[in-house]
Amino acid sequence: MADDTTIVYEETIEAPVDLIYRAFTTSRGLREWLCDVGAVNPTEGGYICLAWKHGYYATGHYTHLEPNRAISFTWIGRDEPGWTQVVVTITPLEGEKLFRVKLHHRGVGTSPEWDNARGEITKGWRLGFENLKAVLEDGRDLRTMNRPLIGIFPLDFSLYKDTARESMDIPVDYGVMVLNVVPGFGADKAGIQSDDVIVSIGGKKIENMASMFVIIPEYAPGDRISMTVYRGNEQLTFEVDTTPQIFQSLPSSSEELAKEIESSSTKFLEKLDRVLAGVSEAEAAYSPGPEQWSAKETLVECILHERDLQSWINNMVTDQDCFCEEMPIHALFQIRATLTTYPTLNDLIAELRRSFKETVACVAFLDQKFTRKKSSYWRISYELLEKVLGYEEFVRHIESTIKLAQKSRSISK
């Protein structure tokens, strides 16, 4: 029976019981609905460590594991006065389809020193349990779907080399750079442009993408957001309207998803072919300055990114986990090393086509054992169908670099 020191949450969930149990006992399962970073050793006495981008974290160890029926673990979170206990039970309601998932978080104090901790724990489990039901029943991660959409592709400005930042005349070394703007969405309509650097939202400083993704969820879809940016050395403020995220229903099979990915990849390659038509090897190898990519090096980055996606798909399928889900920005030394294997434009385009084909095949070969994990399947669908929009930045950079190469050649004549 619950008392004042016990926080209780309950959901009725229509999902396979082994996937409900997985949601509490695997790193990826926990990350898909609850935390941003997770590491577990799901044995009695084994550790459980969880962390969130906004700075909260908690750790403990499993005290009881009864497959598909019950999970218990100790808990202590950041700045919490003492240890508590989490007990989860899974009870069948209707055959093998419907289950009651009930959580008791016991030992949460009622004295003033527990006020902040109680608020954090209560809010976390409330939002978490809403998301647990969504990700298990139809795959949607509400942390993504409830986040207002502004229509940009961002990158930490700090990732740019000093020379690149100086050439842009931006007077700060922090913020989030807008790589690309999605036509027709709030940022585009407000007047935000590629290469703008966002330094504050609603008066709150934006240090990097992590801080932006903490602040953005404070708003609801439909809210208007005040964003301050640098465009060169000029500071500008825009009022940006937000919209709900676009929910893509899951393709009925992995083969159908593969066909959708193949179609979007083909359109991207056709656009790339048009941009590169008639471009010489010298123009494609031209670099605008130190530590700045040539068109060829940009194509290598696209190839490496595609390879990273394939490794990520493998990790999703095998339930292997890593601490960071964001795809890496590859260092110039690695890009140039790869370029030695594919030195010509024809080599690079052929390898990019092969990489796209391999990604499509990775998806086509996903079996029902994986696709029944709706949260993992939805994440793959979401990321791979959106990736071509991000690749538009590669095309934009290639176009601008080639124009600079042609201008430089014209001046030198």
C-alpha positions as CSV (number, residue, x, y, z in Angstrom):
1,M,0.0,0.0,0.0
2,A,1.4,3.4,-1.0
3,D,2.1,6.0,1.6
4,D,3.4,9.6,1.5
5,T,7.0,8.4,0.9
6,T,6.0,6.3,-2.2
7,I,5.3,7.7,-5.7
8,V,3.1,5.5,-7.8
9,Y,2.6,5.4,-11.6
10,E,0.6,2.9,-13.6
11,E,-0.1,2.4,-17.3
12,T,-2.1,-0.2,-19.3
13,I,0.1,-1.2,-22.2
14,E,-0.7,-3.3,-25.3
15,A,2.7,-4.7,-26.3
16,P,4.6,-8.0,-26.0
17,V,5.6,-8.6,-22.4
18,D,9.3,-9.3,-23.2
19,L,9.5,-5.8,-24.8
20,I,8.0,-4.2,-21.6
21,Y,10.6,-6.0,-19.5
22,R,13.4,-5.0,-22.0
23,A,12.4,-1.3,-21.5
24,F,13.6,-1.5,-17.8
25,T,16.6,-3.9,-18.2
26,T,18.6,-2.8,-21.3
27,S,20.4,0.4,-22.0
28,R,18.7,1.0,-25.3
29,G,15.3,0.0,-24.0
30,L,15.7,2.6,-21.2
31,R,17.0,5.3,-23.6
32,E,14.0,4.8,-25.9
33,W,11.5,6.1,-23.4
34,L,13.2,7.5,-20.2
35,C,16.7,8.8,-20.3
36,D,19.2,10.3,-22.7
37,V,22.2,8.1,-21.6
38,G,21.9,4.7,-20.0
39,A,24.2,1.9,-18.9
40,V,23.1,-1.3,-17.2
41,N,24.2,-4.7,-16.1
42,P,20.8,-6.5,-15.8
43,T,21.7,-9.0,-13.1
44,E,20.9,-9.0,-9.4
45,G,23.5,-6.7,-7.9
46,G,24.3,-5.3,-11.3
47,Y,24.5,-1.5,-11.9
48,I,21.9,0.8,-13.5
49,C,23.1,4.3,-14.5
50,L,20.9,6.9,-16.1
51,A,21.5,10.5,-17.2
52,W,19.6,13.3,-18.9
53,K,20.8,16.2,-21.1
54,H,19.4,18.8,-18.7
55,G,21.9,17.7,-16.0
56,Y,20.0,15.2,-13.8
57,Y,21.4,11.7,-13.3
58,A,20.8,8.7,-11.1
59,T,22.4,5.4,-10.3
60,G,21.8,2.3,-8.4
61,H,21.8,-1.5,-8.7
62,Y,19.2,-4.2,-9.5
63,T,18.0,-6.0,-6.4
64,H,15.4,-8.3,-8.0
65,L,14.8,-9.5,-11.6
66,E,12.0,-11.8,-12.5
67,P,11.8,-12.0,-16.3
68,N,8.6,-10.5,-17.8
69,R,7.1,-10.1,-14.3
70,A,9.1,-7.8,-11.9
71,I,12.1,-5.5,-11.6
72,S,13.5,-3.7,-8.6
73,F,16.5,-1.5,-8.2
74,T,18.0,1.0,-5.8
75,W,18.1,4.7,-6.8
76,I,20.0,7.9,-5.8
77,G,19.8,10.9,-8.1
78,R,21.8,14.1,-8.3
79,D,21.6,16.2,-5.1
80,E,19.1,13.8,-3.5
81,P,19.4,13.3,0.3
82,G,19.4,9.5,0.3
83,W,18.8,6.2,-1.4
84,T,15.4,5.1,-2.5
85,Q,13.9,2.0,-4.1
86,V,12.1,1.5,-7.4
87,V,9.8,-1.6,-7.8
88,V,8.1,-2.4,-11.1
89,T,5.5,-5.1,-11.7
90,I,4.1,-6.4,-15.0
91,T,0.7,-8.0,-14.7
92,P,-1.2,-9.6,-17.6
93,L,-4.8,-8.3,-18.1
94,E,-5.9,-9.9,-21.4
95,G,-4.1,-13.0,-22.7
96,E,-0.7,-12.0,-24.1
97,K,-1.7,-8.6,-25.4
98,L,-2.5,-6.3,-22.6
99,F,-0.5,-5.7,-19.4
100,R,-0.6,-3.4,-16.4
101,V,2.7,-1.9,-15.6
102,K,2.9,-0.4,-12.1
103,L,5.9,1.4,-10.6
104,H,6.4,2.2,-6.9
105,H,9.2,4.6,-6.1
106,R,9.6,4.1,-2.4
107,G,11.5,6.0,0.3
108,V,11.1,9.5,-1.1
109,G,11.2,11.8,1.9
110,T,8.6,14.4,2.8
111,S,10.9,16.8,4.6
112,P,11.9,20.1,3.0
113,E,15.3,18.8,2.0
114,W,13.5,16.3,-0.3
115,D,11.3,19.0,-2.1
116,N,13.5,19.4,-5.2
117,A,14.2,15.7,-5.4
118,R,10.5,14.8,-5.1
119,G,9.6,17.2,-7.8
120,E,12.3,15.9,-10.2
121,I,11.3,12.3,-9.5
122,T,7.6,12.9,-9.9
123,K,7.9,14.8,-13.1
124,G,10.4,12.3,-14.5
125,W,8.2,9.3,-14.0
126,R,5.0,11.1,-15.2
127,L,6.6,12.0,-18.5
128,G,8.4,8.7,-18.7
129,F,5.3,6.6,-18.3
130,E,3.4,8.5,-20.9
131,N,6.3,7.9,-23.2
132,L,6.7,4.3,-22.3
133,K,3.1,3.6,-23.5
134,A,3.7,5.5,-26.7
135,V,7.0,3.9,-27.7
136,L,5.9,0.4,-26.9
137,E,2.5,0.7,-28.7
138,D,3.3,2.6,-31.8
139,G,7.0,3.5,-31.7
140,R,6.6,7.3,-31.2
141,D,9.1,8.9,-28.9
142,L,7.1,11.8,-27.4
143,R,10.3,13.6,-26.4
144,T,10.8,14.1,-30.2
145,M,7.1,14.3,-31.3
146,N,6.2,16.9,-28.6
147,R,9.1,19.1,-29.3
148,P,8.1,22.2,-31.4
149,L,9.5,22.2,-34.9
150,I,11.3,25.3,-36.1
151,G,12.7,24.0,-39.3
152,I,16.5,24.1,-39.1
153,F,19.5,21.7,-39.4
154,P,21.9,22.7,-36.6
155,L,25.5,22.1,-35.7
156,D,27.6,23.2,-32.7
157,F,29.5,26.3,-33.8
158,S,32.4,25.3,-31.6
159,L,33.1,22.4,-34.0
160,Y,34.3,24.9,-36.6
161,K,38.0,25.5,-36.7
162,D,39.2,28.9,-35.5
163,T,40.2,29.9,-39.1
164,A,36.7,29.0,-40.4
165,R,35.0,31.0,-37.6
166,E,37.2,34.0,-38.2
167,S,36.4,33.9,-42.0
168,M,32.7,34.2,-41.2
169,D,33.3,37.3,-39.0
170,I,31.1,35.9,-36.1
171,P,32.2,37.7,-32.9
172,V,31.5,34.7,-30.6
173,D,32.9,31.1,-30.3
174,Y,29.7,29.5,-29.0
175,G,26.2,28.9,-30.2
176,V,24.5,26.7,-32.8
177,M,25.1,27.3,-36.5
178,V,22.2,26.9,-38.9
179,L,23.4,24.5,-41.6
180,N,20.2,24.5,-43.6
181,V,16.7,26.0,-43.3
182,V,13.7,23.9,-44.3
183,P,11.5,25.8,-46.8
184,G,8.1,26.9,-45.5
185,F,8.7,26.3,-41.8
186,G,9.0,28.9,-39.0
187,A,12.7,29.7,-39.3
188,D,12.5,30.2,-43.0
189,K,9.4,32.4,-42.8
190,A,11.0,34.5,-40.0
191,G,14.1,35.2,-42.2
192,I,16.7,33.0,-40.5
193,Q,19.3,31.9,-43.0
194,S,22.0,29.2,-43.4
195,D,25.2,30.2,-41.6
196,D,23.3,32.2,-39.0
197,V,24.6,31.4,-35.5
198,I,21.9,31.1,-32.8
199,V,23.2,32.5,-29.5
200,S,20.0,32.8,-27.4
201,I,16.4,31.5,-27.3
202,G,13.8,33.4,-25.2
203,G,16.7,35.3,-23.6
204,K,18.5,32.1,-22.5
205,K,22.1,31.7,-23.8
206,I,22.6,28.9,-26.2
207,E,26.1,27.4,-25.7
208,N,25.7,24.4,-28.0
209,M,23.1,21.9,-29.3
210,A,22.8,20.2,-26.0
211,S,21.6,23.5,-24.3
212,M,19.3,24.2,-27.3
213,F,17.6,20.8,-26.9
214,V,17.1,21.5,-23.2
215,I,15.4,24.9,-23.9
216,I,13.3,24.1,-26.9
217,P,11.1,21.5,-25.1
218,E,10.1,24.3,-22.7
219,Y,7.9,25.5,-25.5
220,A,4.8,23.8,-27.1
221,P,4.1,23.4,-30.8
222,G,2.4,26.6,-31.9
223,D,4.4,28.9,-29.5
224,R,6.3,31.8,-31.0
225,I,10.0,31.7,-30.0
226,S,12.3,34.7,-29.8
227,M,15.7,33.7,-31.3
228,T,18.8,35.9,-31.3
229,V,21.4,35.1,-34.0
230,Y,24.7,36.5,-35.4
231,R,24.8,36.9,-39.2
232,G,28.4,37.8,-39.6
233,N,29.1,40.4,-37.0
234,E,25.5,41.7,-37.0
235,Q,23.2,40.6,-34.2
236,L,19.6,40.0,-35.2
237,T,16.5,38.9,-33.4
238,F,13.7,36.9,-35.0
239,E,10.2,35.8,-33.8
240,V,9.9,32.2,-35.0
241,D,6.5,30.4,-35.2
242,T,6.7,26.7,-34.3
243,T,4.7,23.8,-35.6
244,P,4.1,20.2,-34.4
245,Q,6.4,17.5,-35.5
246,I,5.3,15.5,-38.5
247,F,4.5,12.0,-37.4
248,Q,5.4,9.3,-40.0
249,S,3.4,6.2,-39.6
250,L,5.6,3.1,-39.7
251,P,5.9,1.4,-43.1
252,S,4.2,-2.0,-42.8
253,S,7.4,-3.9,-43.6
254,S,11.1,-3.3,-43.7
255,E,11.0,-3.9,-47.5
256,E,8.5,-1.0,-47.8
257,L,10.7,1.3,-45.7
258,A,13.8,0.3,-47.8
259,K,11.9,1.4,-51.0
260,E,11.1,4.8,-49.5
261,I,14.7,5.3,-48.4
262,E,15.9,4.2,-51.9
263,S,13.6,6.7,-53.6
264,S,14.8,9.6,-51.5
265,S,18.4,8.6,-51.9
266,T,18.0,8.4,-55.7
267,K,16.5,11.9,-55.8
268,F,19.5,13.2,-53.8
269,L,22.0,11.5,-56.1
270,E,20.3,13.0,-59.2
271,K,20.6,16.5,-57.7
272,L,24.2,15.9,-56.8
273,D,24.9,14.7,-60.4
274,R,23.4,18.0,-61.7
275,V,25.6,20.0,-59.4
276,L,28.8,18.2,-60.4
277,A,28.1,18.1,-64.1
278,G,31.1,19.5,-66.0
279,V,33.1,20.1,-62.8
280,S,36.8,19.4,-63.2
281,E,39.0,17.4,-60.8
282,A,40.9,20.6,-59.9
283,E,37.7,22.4,-59.1
284,A,36.4,19.5,-57.0
285,A,39.8,19.4,-55.1
286,Y,39.8,23.2,-54.4
287,S,39.7,24.2,-50.7
288,P,38.6,27.7,-49.8
289,G,41.1,27.9,-46.9
290,P,42.9,26.0,-44.1
291,E,40.8,23.3,-42.5
292,Q,38.0,23.9,-44.9
293,W,36.6,21.1,-47.0
294,S,36.8,20.8,-50.8
295,A,33.9,19.4,-52.8
296,K,35.7,16.0,-52.8
297,E,36.3,16.1,-49.0
298,T,32.6,16.9,-48.6
299,L,31.7,13.9,-50.6
300,V,33.9,11.8,-48.4
301,E,32.1,13.1,-45.3
302,C,28.8,12.0,-46.9
303,I,30.3,8.5,-47.5
304,L,31.6,8.3,-43.9
305,H,28.3,9.5,-42.5
306,E,26.5,6.8,-44.5
307,R,28.9,4.1,-43.0
308,D,28.2,5.5,-39.5
309,L,24.4,5.0,-40.2
310,Q,25.0,1.4,-41.1
311,S,26.9,0.8,-37.9
312,W,24.2,2.6,-36.0
313,I,21.5,0.3,-37.6
314,N,23.5,-2.7,-36.5
315,N,23.7,-1.4,-32.9
316,M,20.0,-0.8,-32.9
317,V,19.3,-4.3,-34.2
318,T,21.7,-6.1,-31.8
319,D,20.7,-3.9,-28.8
320,Q,24.3,-2.8,-28.5
321,D,24.6,0.7,-27.0
322,C,26.9,3.6,-26.9
323,F,26.9,6.8,-24.8
324,C,26.3,9.1,-27.7
325,E,23.7,8.6,-30.5
326,E,24.7,11.7,-32.5
327,M,26.6,11.0,-35.7
328,P,30.2,12.2,-35.5
329,I,31.8,15.0,-37.5
330,H,34.8,13.4,-39.0
331,A,38.2,15.0,-38.6
332,L,40.0,16.2,-41.7
333,F,42.8,13.7,-41.4
334,Q,40.3,10.8,-41.7
335,I,38.5,12.4,-44.6
336,R,41.8,12.9,-46.4
337,A,42.9,9.3,-45.6
338,T,39.7,8.0,-47.2
339,L,40.2,10.3,-50.2
340,T,43.4,8.4,-51.0
341,T,41.2,5.3,-51.7
342,Y,38.7,7.3,-53.8
343,P,40.8,10.0,-55.5
344,T,38.6,11.0,-58.4
345,L,35.1,12.4,-58.6
346,N,33.9,9.2,-60.4
347,D,35.4,7.1,-57.6
348,L,33.7,9.2,-55.0
349,I,30.3,9.2,-56.6
350,A,30.5,5.4,-57.3
351,E,31.4,4.8,-53.6
352,L,28.5,7.0,-52.4
353,R,26.1,5.2,-54.6
354,R,27.4,1.9,-53.2
355,S,27.1,3.2,-49.7
356,F,23.5,4.3,-50.2
357,K,22.7,0.9,-51.8
358,E,24.2,-0.9,-48.8
359,T,22.1,1.2,-46.3
360,V,18.9,0.3,-48.3
361,A,19.9,-3.4,-48.1
362,C,20.5,-3.1,-44.4
363,V,17.0,-2.0,-43.9
364,A,15.5,-4.4,-46.4
365,F,17.0,-7.3,-44.5
366,L,15.6,-6.3,-41.1
367,D,13.4,-9.2,-39.9
368,Q,10.2,-9.3,-38.0
369,K,12.0,-10.0,-34.7
370,F,13.4,-6.5,-34.9
371,T,10.5,-4.6,-36.4
372,R,8.3,-5.8,-33.6
373,K,10.4,-3.5,-31.4
374,K,8.3,-0.5,-32.6
375,S,10.4,2.1,-30.8
376,S,13.7,1.0,-32.4
377,Y,12.0,0.5,-35.8
378,W,10.4,3.9,-35.6
379,R,13.7,5.5,-34.7
380,I,15.4,3.9,-37.8
381,S,12.5,5.0,-40.0
382,Y,12.6,8.6,-38.6
383,E,16.4,9.0,-39.0
384,L,16.8,7.5,-42.4
385,L,13.9,9.2,-44.0
386,E,15.0,12.5,-42.6
387,K,18.7,12.1,-43.5
388,V,18.5,13.4,-47.1
389,L,17.2,16.8,-45.8
390,G,20.4,17.0,-43.8
391,Y,22.5,16.0,-46.8
392,E,21.2,19.1,-48.5
393,E,23.9,20.9,-46.5
394,F,26.5,18.8,-48.3
395,V,25.2,19.9,-51.7
396,R,25.0,23.5,-50.6
397,H,28.7,23.4,-49.5
398,I,29.8,21.7,-52.7
399,E,28.0,24.3,-54.8
400,S,29.6,27.2,-53.0
401,T,33.1,25.6,-53.0
402,I,32.9,25.0,-56.7
403,K,31.8,28.6,-57.4
404,L,34.8,29.8,-55.3
405,A,37.1,27.5,-57.3
406,Q,35.8,28.7,-60.6
407,K,36.1,32.4,-59.4
408,S,39.7,31.8,-58.3
409,R,40.6,30.2,-61.6
410,S,39.0,33.1,-63.5
411,I,41.0,35.7,-61.5
412,S,44.3,33.9,-61.9
413,K,44.0,33.9,-65.7
